[in-house]
Amino acid sequence: MDIPNSAPGARPLSTHTVDSTTIISTAETNENLEYYHAGPLFTLAELHTNSLLAKAIKTQSSERYIPILPQDLEQRGTSPKSIRDQDIRALLSCDMALFTYDGTELDAGTVVEYMIAKMADIPSVILRTDFRGAGDQAGAGDPWNLMTSFWPRTKTVILDSITGYKEGLSRILKEENVKGLAGEYAIEETARKVIAAFDEVRNEPSRLPAELRKSVYEWLALMPGLKDGSDQTNIEMLTKLCDIKVEKGLL
């Protein structure tokens, strides 16, 4: 996608990826975790909801979880590969990740990002607010393709968006001096459930054996064929990132 970097509070990619100066400070302040906020970015409704939910998660968690939105990183005029590389770097640099799995067919880019997160053993939460049935699990499992289910260190939050909206509307109609819109209350409730899932999944032990960490992260540095930086530079970056995740207790 070609999206302008004009969202309020947007920060350049360099503030989210690993370098020799920011790594140390990030490791030393283990009070909050950055999470990658993945999902469809094709409509104003999607972009707006991503921003609202990210803000609610940050606020309600007392900034325990700091969102990194790819829609704020992608800049006008960059090539498709540059956009892809930016998102991969941002994802791998985050401590955790949230993936929006809405739609009768999942957004392909979001699924790819989820699989990269699992290759890196990143604690993840999958969020679905779409009340429509989908997938190939015949109601016996998750409402999406079974190949993206059953992965370790992942929690799912499945909500009925219309029910949440109606509950918010009912509250507005019944209570006096209530400020806000029905959809805002649904966002707040969704944020609470995502935070609870984050709290749970962050405490799950890593699946990546200690003796394999370095090799896996070196391969992650090479696997995508990142455009910027040499192979050696990318390996050094991901190796440092691996060390930081170990210090934080994430690996």
Rosetta blueprint (number, residue, H / E / L):
1 M L
2 D L
3 I L
4 P L
5 N L
6 S L
7 A L
8 P L
9 G L
10 A L
11 R L
12 P L
13 L H
14 S H
15 T H
16 H L
17 T L
18 V L
19 D L
20 S L
21 T L
22 T H
23 I H
24 I H
25 S H
26 T H
27 A H
28 E H
29 T L
30 N L
31 E L
32 N L
33 L E
34 E E
35 Y E
36 Y E
37 H E
38 A E
39 G L
40 P L
41 L L
42 F L
43 T L
44 L H
45 A H
46 E H
47 L H
48 H H
49 T H
50 N H
51 S H
52 L H
53 L H
54 A H
55 K H
56 A H
57 I H
58 K H
59 T H
60 Q H
61 S L
62 S L
63 E L
64 R L
65 Y E
66 I E
67 P E
68 I E
69 L L
70 P H
71 Q H
72 D H
73 L H
74 E L
75 Q L
76 R L
77 G L
78 T L
79 S L
80 P H
81 K H
82 S H
83 I H
84 R H
85 D H
86 Q H
87 D H
88 I H
89 R H
90 A H
91 L H
92 L H
93 S H
94 C L
95 D L
96 M E
97 A E
98 L E
99 F E
100 T E
101 Y L
102 D L
103 G L
104 T L
105 E L
106 L L
107 D L
108 A H
109 G H
110 T H
111 V H
112 V H
113 E H
114 Y H
115 M H
116 I H
117 A H
118 K H
119 M H
120 A L
121 D L
122 I L
123 P L
124 S E
125 V E
126 I E
127 L E
128 R E
129 T L
130 D L
131 F L
132 R L
133 G L
134 A L
135 G L
136 D L
137 Q L
138 A L
139 G L
140 A L
141 G L
142 D L
143 P L
144 W L
145 N L
146 L H
147 M H
148 T H
149 S L
150 F L
151 W L
152 P L
153 R L
154 T E
155 K E
156 T E
157 V E
158 I E
159 L L
160 D L
161 S H
162 I H
163 T H
164 G H
165 Y H
166 K H
167 E H
168 G H
169 L H
170 S H
171 R H
172 I H
173 L H
174 K H
175 E L
176 E L
177 N L
178 V L
179 K L
180 G L
181 L L
182 A H
183 G H
184 E H
185 Y H
186 A H
187 I H
188 E H
189 E H
190 T H
191 A H
192 R H
193 K H
194 V H
195 I H
196 A H
197 A H
198 F H
199 D H
200 E H
201 V H
202 R L
203 N L
204 E L
205 P L
206 S L
207 R L
208 L L
209 P L
210 A H
211 E H
212 L H
213 R H
214 K H
215 S H
216 V H
217 Y H
218 E H
219 W H
220 L H
221 A H
222 L H
223 M L
224 P L
225 G L
226 L L
227 K L
228 D L
229 G L
230 S L
231 D H
232 Q H
233 T H
234 N H
235 I H
236 E H
237 M H
238 L H
239 T H
240 K H
241 L H
242 C H
243 D H
244 I H
245 K H
246 V H
247 E H
248 K L
249 G L
250 L L
251 L L
